Structure formats: C-alpha cells, structure tokens
Amino acid sequence: MVAALAEQPSSRLLKHIIRCYLRLSDNPRACDALRSCLPDMLRDATFSSCLREDQTTRRWLQQLLHNVGVNRVP
C-alpha cells in the first residue's frame, strides 16, 4: 500500500497509514517488529512533498520514527 502511494500520492490515505503505524508503535512488541519491517519510503523523504502542508501528519511521522529508533526524519 505504501509503495502504491509513492506512485499515486494521496495525503488522506497517507495520514491514515502513518496514524496506524504510530498506534502500533505504542505496543512494545509491535514496535520491535516495526524496526525491521517499517517501509523504507516512510523512513526517507519520499512523502515529504505530500506532508509539506500537513503539520499534524508530519509530526506523527516524526514520532513514529522516534518510537522505532530511526534517526533520519524527512
């Protein structure tokens, strides 16, 4: 789903996906799993243009990356 978003961006869908991953990262076991399976497109700057206008979703993504221990924030 995340890969499809890279080809046809939808800010609304991206917001829901990031929020779901963020909620998962609240659970310690899920957070451990996300360290290895979080899509690279959420770790790099792939969606930075989609998130430029959406402060809330950008903050959620930063929190998600912080929770799973990723240093790079788009």
C-alpha positions as a Markdown table, in Angstrom:
| # | Residue | x | y | z |
|---|---|---|---|---|
| 1 | Met | 0.0 | 0.0 | 0.0 |
| 2 | Val | 2.8 | 2.4 | 0.9 |
| 3 | Ala | 4.6 | 1.6 | -2.4 |
| 4 | Ala | 1.4 | 2.4 | -4.3 |
| 5 | Leu | 1.2 | 5.8 | -2.5 |
| 6 | Ala | 4.6 | 6.7 | -3.9 |
| 7 | Glu | 3.2 | 6.3 | -7.4 |
| 8 | Gln | -0.2 | 7.9 | -6.8 |
| 9 | Pro | 0.1 | 10.1 | -3.7 |
| 10 | Ser | -3.0 | 10.5 | -1.5 |
| 11 | Ser | -2.4 | 12.7 | 1.5 |
| 12 | Arg | -5.5 | 11.5 | 3.2 |
| 13 | Leu | -4.6 | 7.8 | 2.8 |
| 14 | Leu | -1.0 | 8.5 | 3.9 |
| 15 | Lys | -2.3 | 10.2 | 7.0 |
| 16 | His | -4.3 | 7.1 | 7.9 |
| 17 | Ile | -1.4 | 4.8 | 7.2 |
| 18 | Ile | 1.0 | 6.8 | 9.3 |
| 19 | Arg | -1.5 | 7.0 | 12.2 |
| 20 | Cys | -2.0 | 3.2 | 12.1 |
| 21 | Tyr | 1.8 | 2.6 | 12.3 |
| 22 | Leu | 2.1 | 5.2 | 15.1 |
| 23 | Arg | -0.6 | 3.4 | 17.1 |
| 24 | Leu | 1.2 | 0.1 | 16.5 |
| 25 | Ser | 4.5 | 1.7 | 17.7 |
| 26 | Asp | 2.8 | 2.2 | 21.1 |
| 27 | Asn | 2.9 | -1.5 | 21.7 |
| 28 | Pro | 6.5 | -2.7 | 22.6 |
| 29 | Arg | 6.3 | -6.0 | 20.6 |
| 30 | Ala | 4.8 | -4.2 | 17.6 |
| 31 | Cys | 7.5 | -1.5 | 17.9 |
| 32 | Asp | 10.2 | -4.2 | 17.8 |
| 33 | Ala | 8.6 | -5.6 | 14.7 |
| 34 | Leu | 8.4 | -2.2 | 13.0 |
| 35 | Arg | 12.1 | -1.7 | 13.4 |
| 36 | Ser | 12.6 | -4.3 | 10.7 |
| 37 | Cys | 9.5 | -4.0 | 8.6 |
| 38 | Leu | 8.6 | -0.3 | 8.5 |
| 39 | Pro | 8.6 | 0.6 | 4.8 |
| 40 | Asp | 11.7 | 2.5 | 3.7 |
| 41 | Met | 9.5 | 5.1 | 2.0 |
| 42 | Leu | 8.4 | 6.2 | 5.4 |
| 43 | Arg | 12.0 | 6.4 | 6.6 |
| 44 | Asp | 13.3 | 8.6 | 3.7 |
| 45 | Ala | 11.9 | 11.7 | 2.1 |
| 46 | Thr | 9.6 | 10.0 | -0.4 |
| 47 | Phe | 6.5 | 11.6 | 1.0 |
| 48 | Ser | 7.9 | 15.0 | 2.1 |
| 49 | Ser | 6.0 | 16.9 | -0.6 |
| 50 | Cys | 2.7 | 15.3 | 0.5 |
| 51 | Leu | 3.4 | 16.2 | 4.1 |
| 52 | Arg | 4.6 | 19.7 | 3.5 |
| 53 | Glu | 1.2 | 21.3 | 4.2 |
| 54 | Asp | 0.1 | 18.8 | 6.9 |
| 55 | Gln | 1.9 | 19.6 | 10.2 |
| 56 | Thr | -0.1 | 17.1 | 12.2 |
| 57 | Thr | 0.8 | 14.1 | 9.9 |
| 58 | Arg | 4.4 | 15.2 | 9.7 |
| 59 | Arg | 4.6 | 15.3 | 13.5 |
| 60 | Trp | 3.0 | 11.8 | 13.7 |
| 61 | Leu | 5.6 | 10.5 | 11.2 |
| 62 | Gln | 8.4 | 12.1 | 13.3 |
| 63 | Gln | 7.0 | 10.5 | 16.4 |
| 64 | Leu | 6.7 | 7.1 | 14.7 |
| 65 | Leu | 10.3 | 7.3 | 13.5 |
| 66 | His | 11.4 | 8.3 | 17.0 |
| 67 | Asn | 9.5 | 5.4 | 18.5 |
| 68 | Val | 11.1 | 2.8 | 16.3 |
| 69 | Gly | 14.5 | 4.4 | 16.7 |
| 70 | Val | 15.0 | 5.8 | 13.2 |
| 71 | Asn | 17.3 | 8.9 | 13.4 |
| 72 | Arg | 16.5 | 10.3 | 9.9 |
| 73 | Val | 13.3 | 12.4 | 9.8 |
| 74 | Pro | 12.1 | 13.7 | 6.4 |
